């Protein structure tokens, strides 16, 4: 007697689509993130001597 073949589960089993929620969330452009990071780094670089004199670090 031949064994019955068992089928594998579907490749999309358990996946959920969240496309509707994606458009409702806050969206920030990557350029703003990079620009903010550069601004923080440059500001901390230029303020470093003043912070050392004020706090004595």
Backbone as CSV, one residue per row, in Angstrom:
resi,resn,N_x,N_y,N_z,CA_x,CA_y,CA_z,C_x,C_y,C_z
1,UNK,0.828,-1.161,0.000,0.000,0.000,0.000,0.890,1.248,0.000
2,UNK,0.607,2.160,-0.876,1.412,3.379,-1.016,1.045,4.381,0.076
3,UNK,2.056,5.073,0.539,1.815,6.117,1.555,1.208,7.340,0.891
4,UNK,0.319,7.989,1.612,-0.271,9.213,1.088,0.703,10.372,1.312
5,UNK,0.796,11.236,0.316,1.659,12.405,0.445,0.930,13.485,1.237
6,UNK,1.680,14.089,2.129,1.098,15.192,2.880,1.530,16.493,2.225
7,UNK,0.589,17.391,2.060,0.906,18.680,1.461,1.505,19.631,2.491
8,UNK,2.375,20.474,2.034,2.970,21.482,2.906,2.006,22.644,3.091
9,UNK,2.122,23.348,4.194,1.242,24.492,4.392,1.533,25.591,3.365
10,UNK,0.572,26.417,3.162,0.716,27.509,2.209,1.835,28.443,2.642
11,UNK,2.515,29.025,1.696,3.654,29.889,2.023,3.220,31.199,2.676
12,UNK,1.968,31.570,2.544,1.496,32.812,3.152,0.712,32.559,4.435
13,UNK,0.794,31.375,4.947,0.043,31.051,6.152,0.566,31.856,7.339
14,UNK,-0.321,32.518,8.040,0.046,33.256,9.231,0.461,34.692,8.979
15,UNK,0.591,35.098,7.733,0.978,36.473,7.444,-0.246,37.378,7.493
16,UNK,-0.047,38.568,8.010,-1.135,39.523,8.119,-0.738,40.764,7.338
17,UNK,-1.674,41.353,6.659,-1.392,42.553,5.879,-1.829,43.777,6.662
18,UNK,-0.925,44.750,6.786,-1.202,45.963,7.552,-1.125,47.208,6.679
19,UNK,-1.487,47.108,5.427,-1.357,48.251,4.528,-2.257,49.413,4.950
20,UNK,-3.440,49.141,5.470,-4.347,50.220,5.861,-3.789,51.010,7.037
21,UNK,-3.174,50.343,7.998,-2.638,51.024,9.165,-1.382,51.811,8.836
22,UNK,-0.664,51.412,7.809,0.576,52.084,7.453,0.315,53.529,7.032
23,UNK,-0.731,53.767,6.287,-1.026,55.102,5.789,-1.591,56.009,6.885
24,UNK,-2.097,55.464,7.948,-2.664,56.265,9.014,-1.624,56.717,10.032
25,UNK,-0.441,56.136,10.008,0.578,56.466,10.995,1.340,57.718,10.578
26,UNK,2.135,58.224,11.510,2.960,59.394,11.229,4.082,58.980,10.294
27,UNK,4.291,59.747,9.255,5.339,59.429,8.293,6.364,60.557,8.289
28,UNK,7.622,60.198,8.464,8.717,61.160,8.454,9.657,60.769,7.333
29,UNK,10.036,61.747,6.536,10.953,61.468,5.433,12.334,61.120,5.975
30,UNK,13.035,60.199,5.336,14.383,59.834,5.791,15.349,61.017,5.794
31,UNK,15.139,61.973,4.902,16.004,63.148,4.858,15.922,63.950,6.152
32,UNK,14.740,64.016,6.748,14.568,64.736,8.015,15.304,64.018,9.145
33,UNK,15.280,62.702,9.137,15.976,61.930,10.174,17.476,62.160,10.074
34,UNK,18.020,62.049,8.862,19.454,62.237,8.664,19.847,63.669,8.999
35,UNK,19.055,64.635,8.559,19.336,66.042,8.840,19.327,66.352,10.324
36,UNK,18.383,65.784,11.045,18.318,65.990,12.490,19.530,65.392,13.187
37,UNK,19.936,64.211,12.766,21.124,63.575,13.356,22.375,64.405,13.095
38,UNK,22.531,64.894,11.873,23.691,65.723,11.541,23.666,67.012,12.360
39,UNK,22.499,67.608,12.508,22.363,68.830,13.296,22.764,68.592,14.751
40,UNK,22.328,67.504,15.336,22.664,67.196,16.735,24.159,66.962,16.894
41,UNK,24.756,66.239,15.954,26.197,65.969,16.040,26.995,67.263,15.908
42,UNK,26.651,68.101,14.934,27.382,69.358,14.743,27.184,70.306,15.921
43,UNK,25.971,70.380,16.447,25.711,71.240,17.595,26.500,70.781,18.807
44,UNK,26.534,69.494,19.059,27.298,68.994,20.202,28.797,69.208,19.999
45,UNK,29.256,69.112,18.750,30.678,69.332,18.457,31.072,70.785,18.733
46,UNK,30.229,71.739,18.310,30.567,73.154,18.498,30.322,73.641,19.925
47,UNK,29.414,73.009,20.646,29.138,73.428,22.024,30.058,72.763,23.042
48,UNK,30.837,71.805,22.628,31.690,71.058,23.548,32.663,71.946,24.335
49,UNK,33.369,72.887,23.710,34.286,73.742,24.496,33.557,74.596,25.537
50,UNK,32.360,75.064,25.216,31.608,75.897,26.151,31.107,75.086,27.339
51,UNK,30.697,73.863,27.089,30.213,72.997,28.164,31.363,72.655,29.108
52,UNK,32.553,72.456,28.563,33.716,72.154,29.398,34.044,73.315,30.307
53,UNK,33.972,74.543,29.815,34.298,75.692,30.658,33.220,75.964,31.694
54,UNK,31.969,75.714,31.349,30.869,75.992,32.281,30.846,74.960,33.406
55,UNK,30.927,73.697,33.060,30.811,72.628,34.057,32.144,72.147,34.591
56,UNK,33.242,72.590,34.029,34.548,72.187,34.495,34.874,70.735,34.244
57,UNK,34.354,70.203,33.159,34.593,68.792,32.836,35.819,68.658,31.991
